[in-house]
Amino acid sequence: MRGVVRALRDANIATELNARVLRIPFREGSFFARGDVLLEFDCAKQRAEARSTEAEAEAARIAHENAQELDRRRAIGRFDLQTAKANWDKARGAADALLARVRECTIVAPFAGRLVDVRIRDHEIATPGQPLFRLVGDGELEIDLIVPSPWLVWLREGAPLSARIDETGRTYAARVSRTAAAVDPVSQTIKITAAFAEPLSGAVLPGMSLDAIFERVGN
């Protein structure tokens, strides 16, 4: 059966910011480690707004503490105390929202891997919701295959198979790791996933095609 190699970890990265790209430290195909900075936006305006809202939140906090002190002295009404508390909550919420947006100005790698399909360059303006690039995990690969559903009579988790990679001509041992939750009733096929039996070298990449030969077990 025909199959394709895919990365266990594979993610398209987008942003909600409408901001100019300051720098992309890595280029397409580059390796990166978990926690590496993959992209930085020019967020001078957002950081200035965050500092302003933090100052407003601090002022609201002080006003609320002052209102609490006056309340203990019975020198303020309950409505004024509740208003001070509400103003503080509102200012704190606005500050937290802007700080969260500032954190989006730096995109950090969630796992180790390689940069693929880069769709933006330095100094370009990002479009909210549009993918910036794709990340594929380093070294953790699986095989996706579509097989006839009648094979489920004998095809079980752990069933062995041989995977011959088209691009390299090399053959690797693998085993079925799981099957899909449903059969396609039209084609009477089902998707299965296999795991390579041994760690792979960098010669096998996501997207490579292969021929899979199964060893029928049982009936």
N, C-alpha and C positions, 0 to 999 in steps of 0.2 A: 504494500500500500504506500501511497505517497504521503509525505509528511513535511513539516516545516519546523525549524528550530526557532525557539523564542526565548527571550530572557525572562527569568522568573520575576524580576523586578523591571517594570517598564512603565514610564510615566510621561505624559505630555504636560509641560509646565506653561501656565498662563498667568496673567496678572489682572487685577482690577484697576490698576493705576493707568492714568493717561499722562505718562511722563517720558522724558528723554533718557535714553540709555547713556549712562556715564562710562561704563566699561564692561566688557565681557572677558574675564581673564583667560578662559579656555577657548580653544577653537574646535571646530567639528572634528570628531574622532579622538579628541584628547581624553586621557584618563583623569579622573578626579577621585578624591577621597570623601568619605562622609563628613559633612561639616564645612567643606570648602565653599567659598563664595563663587557662585556661578555667574551672577549678574548684579550690577549695581545701577540704580536709577539716580538721576539728579533730583534730589528731593529737598533742596534748600528752602523752598516755599513751605512745604509740608512741615519741615522741622521748625521753622519760624512760627507757624500756626500752632504747633504742638507746645512750644515754649509759652506762647501767649495763653493758651487754654490752661496750661499747668499753673500759671500765675493767677488766673481767674479762679481756679479751683482752690488754690491756697488761700486766696482772699475770702472765698465763701466758707472755707473751713474755719478760718479765724472768726468770721462773723457768727458762725453757728456756735462755736465755743463761747463767744461773748454772750450770745443769747441764752445759752445754758446757765452761765454764771448769773445773769440777771434773773433767770427763772428761779434759781435757788434762793435768790434774795426777794422773790415775789415782786420784782420790778418790771416784769414784762408779761404780756398776755400770751395765752396758749397759742393763739393764731399766729402771732409774730414768731414764736419759737418754731412752730411747724413750717412756717414760710422759710425761715433761715435754714432749717434742715433740708427742705425741698430744693432750695437754691444750691446748697452744697452738693446734694445728690446729682442735680442736673449738671453742674459744673464738672464734677468728678467724672460723670459719664461721658461728657464731651471730650475731656482730656484723655480718657482711656481709649475712646474711639480714634482720636488722632494719633495717639502713640501706637496703636495697632496698625494704622496706615503707614506710619513711619517705618515700622518693622518690615513691611512689605517692600520697602525700598531696596532691600538686600535679599536676594534669593540664594538660599544655602542648600547644598546637596543633601537630600534626605538619606542617601545611601551611596556607597562607592560604585563607580561605573564609568561609562563613557558618554560623551555628548554627541547627539545625533540630530540631524535635520534642523539645524539652526536657521530660524526664519527672521532674525532681526540682527542689526549690526550696531556698532558704536555710533552714538549721536542720533539714531533714529528714534521716533516717537512710538511708544507702544500703544496698541489698541486694546482697550479693556476686553477681556474674554477671549482674545485671539492667542493661540499657542505661540510661545516664544521659541521653544526647542523641546526636544525629546531626550529623555534619559533612559539608558538601558543599564541594568546591573552588571557588574563585572564577575564573570565566572559561573554564575548560577543559571544554567540553561535547562530547558525542557523541550519535549517534542510534542507537537500537536498533530493528531491524525484523525481522519474520518474513516470508519470501518463499517462493514455491513452489520446491521443490528442482530441478525441471526448468530453472529459470532459470540454474542453474549452467553450462549449455551456453554461455551468452554473458555471464553476469554475472561480472566479474573485478574484482580489486583496482584501484582507480582509476576505476571506472565512474562517470560523472556522474549526478546526480539533483537534483531541486528539492524543497525541503522547505517546505511551507506550514504555518505554525504556527497552530493553531486559536485560541489565546487572543489573538493579535495580528493575525492576518490577513496577516502579512508572509511573503514567500517568500525563501528563502536557498538559495544554491548549495552543494552538498555532493558528496563523492565517497566511494565504498565504500573503507573502510580495511582490513577483514578479514572473513572468514566463520568460522562456527563449525566445530569439528572433526568434527561428525557431523550427519547428517540425521535428523529424526524420522521413523521408518518408518511410523508410524500416520497422521500428517497429511501426510506427504511435503512437509515444509517445512524450512527451515533459517534459523537466526538469522544476521543480518549486522549489521555495525556500520559507520556512516558518520561521516566527519568534516566539519565545516563548512569551506567553502573559504576563508573570511575570518574574522578576529576579530569577535566579536559584542559588541553593547552589552548593558547590563544588562536589556534588555527580554525576553530569552530566558532562561528559568529551568529548572532540572531539574524533570522531571515533566510538562512541557508536552507535549501531543499534537500530531500533525501528519499531513498527507497527503504521501507521497513519490511523486514521478513520476520514473520511470527512463527513460533514453534507451538503448534497446537497441543494443548494439554487436555487429557481426558477424552470424552466422547467427541 
